[in-house]
Amino acid sequence: MTIAIPARGEGWDAEVDDRFGRAKGFLLVDNDSGATRFVQNASHGDADHGAGIGAVQLLVNLGIHTLLANRVGPKAADALAAAGILCFPLAAQRTVAEAWQAYTHENPTL
């Protein structure tokens, strides 16, 4: 299972990007192996409208199962639900590592 976290840069110390659709990219975490990789968000800043839908399509293409995000717009939330991607809301996590720790704390069977 692969989990995506919107990030402003690569690695665990990167800041979580509050803008899901316009995030610089996504840190992908393979829950089984712990391997990570950073994927650029092609819709980052390019679209006047629909950046969230573009980001959802990217996640679908990558086979993402779960998204950890601070904020997701209503259209993107609908698209995530339609695609079967679970969205775990974050509260005050500043780094990708903090977001991951919050998620694994809430889901200890991972």
C-alpha positions as CSV (number, residue, x, y, z in Angstrom):
1,M,0.0,0.0,0.0
2,T,1.4,3.4,-1.0
3,I,0.5,6.6,1.0
4,A,1.0,10.1,-0.3
5,I,1.8,13.2,1.6
6,P,1.8,16.7,-0.1
7,A,5.3,18.1,0.5
8,R,7.2,21.3,-0.3
9,G,10.4,19.2,-0.9
10,E,11.9,15.8,-0.7
11,G,12.5,13.7,2.4
12,W,11.1,13.2,5.9
13,D,12.2,16.7,7.0
14,A,10.3,18.5,4.2
15,E,7.4,20.7,5.2
16,V,3.9,19.4,4.6
17,D,2.3,21.5,1.8
18,D,-1.0,22.9,2.9
19,R,-2.1,23.3,-0.7
20,F,-3.0,19.8,-1.9
21,G,-3.6,20.6,-5.5
22,R,-0.8,23.1,-5.8
23,A,1.7,21.2,-3.7
24,K,5.2,21.1,-5.1
25,G,5.0,17.3,-5.0
26,F,4.2,14.2,-2.9
27,L,6.3,12.1,-0.7
28,L,5.2,8.5,-1.4
29,V,5.7,6.0,1.4
30,D,5.4,2.3,0.7
31,N,3.8,1.1,3.9
32,D,5.1,-2.5,3.5
33,S,8.8,-1.7,2.8
34,G,9.1,1.8,4.3
35,A,10.7,3.0,1.0
36,T,10.0,6.6,0.0
37,R,10.2,8.6,-3.2
38,F,9.3,12.1,-4.2
39,V,7.1,12.8,-7.2
40,Q,6.7,16.2,-8.7
41,N,3.1,17.5,-8.9
42,A,2.6,18.3,-12.6
43,S,-0.4,20.6,-11.8
44,H,1.8,22.6,-9.3
45,G,1.0,26.2,-10.1
46,D,0.2,25.6,-13.8
47,A,-3.6,25.6,-13.8
48,D,-5.9,28.5,-13.0
49,H,-8.5,26.0,-11.9
50,G,-8.7,22.3,-11.4
51,A,-5.3,21.8,-9.8
52,G,-6.9,19.5,-7.1
53,I,-8.5,17.3,-9.8
54,G,-5.1,17.1,-11.6
55,A,-3.4,16.1,-8.4
56,V,-6.0,13.4,-7.8
57,Q,-5.4,12.1,-11.3
58,L,-1.7,11.9,-10.5
59,L,-2.4,9.9,-7.3
60,V,-4.7,7.6,-9.2
61,N,-2.0,7.0,-11.9
62,L,0.5,6.2,-9.1
63,G,-1.8,3.7,-7.5
64,I,-2.1,5.6,-4.2
65,H,-4.3,4.1,-1.5
66,T,-4.3,6.9,1.1
67,L,-3.6,10.6,1.2
68,L,-2.5,12.5,4.3
69,A,-3.3,16.2,3.9
70,N,-4.1,19.3,5.8
71,R,-6.7,20.6,3.4
72,V,-8.4,19.3,0.3
73,G,-11.0,21.3,-1.6
74,P,-14.5,20.0,-2.1
75,K,-14.1,19.0,-5.8
76,A,-10.8,17.2,-5.0
77,A,-12.4,15.5,-2.0
78,D,-15.2,14.2,-4.3
79,A,-12.7,13.0,-6.8
80,L,-10.6,11.3,-4.1
81,A,-13.7,9.5,-2.8
82,A,-14.8,8.5,-6.3
83,A,-11.3,7.1,-6.9
84,G,-11.4,5.1,-3.7
85,I,-8.4,7.1,-2.2
86,L,-8.8,7.5,1.6
87,C,-8.0,10.9,2.9
88,F,-6.6,11.2,6.5
89,P,-6.8,14.7,7.8
90,L,-3.8,16.2,9.4
91,A,-3.9,18.8,12.2
92,A,-0.8,20.8,13.0
93,Q,1.9,18.5,11.6
94,R,4.7,20.7,10.0
95,T,6.9,18.0,8.6
96,V,6.3,14.9,6.5
97,A,7.8,12.9,9.4
98,E,5.3,14.4,11.9
99,A,2.4,13.6,9.5
100,W,3.6,10.0,9.1
101,Q,3.9,9.6,12.9
102,A,0.4,11.0,13.4
103,Y,-1.0,8.6,10.8
104,T,0.8,5.5,12.2
105,H,-0.2,6.5,15.7
106,E,-3.9,6.6,14.6
107,N,-3.5,3.3,12.7
108,P,-1.3,1.1,14.8
109,T,-2.0,-2.1,12.8
110,L,0.0,-0.7,9.8
